[in-house]
Amino acid sequence: MRIAIGSDHAGFALKQVVIAHLRDAGHDIDDHGTDSSAPVDYPAFCAAAARAVVRGPADLGIVIGGSGQGEQIAANKVHGVRAALCHDEFTARLSRQHNDANVIAFGARILAPELALVILDTWLATAFEGGRHVSRLEQIAAIEAEEC
């Protein structure tokens, strides 16, 4: 699987751990920055990772910051992205099963790296259930189209 990833300076160290973990699992990574722990603004990095998911070549995306909140918001501004901020396995699983989330957001100041990897693996292994959730996603897409 090809996975796009972006972070700010607060998420840089966790991003490196996540990239190594994903590569060890055989995934291809599109790293959209940042490239150090020097202070930067996160929106451009998160939008770049999100755009890679929507436009290709990435299948899924990951955005990481201090809390993950702003990173999720920035990713969700990209038309077609369904980014979910996940701090536990339950929300990660539901974000895929019910919402078909295509981007996950992490707070590096909230999650220990070991827990972030468990959450990520859960997210990656969970499939969209479809069924009653399809019409809800269609309604969300309609709102998004109307607002564009």
Sequence and secondary structure as in RCSB ss.txt:
>XXXX:A:sequence
MRIAIGSDHAGFALKQVVIAHLRDAGHDIDDHGTDSSAPVDYPAFCAAAARAVVRGPADLGIVIGGSGQGEQIAA
NKVHGVRAALCHDEFTARLSRQHNDANVIAFGARILAPELALVILDTWLATAFEGGRHVSRLEQIAAIEAEEC
>XXXX:A:secstr
 EEEEEE GGGHHHHHHHHHHHHHTT EEEE    SSS   SHHHHHHHHHHHHHSS SEEEEEESSSHHHHHHH
HTSTT  EEE SSHHHHHHHHHTT  SEEEEETTTS HHHHHHHHHHHHH     THHHHHHHHHHHHHHHH 
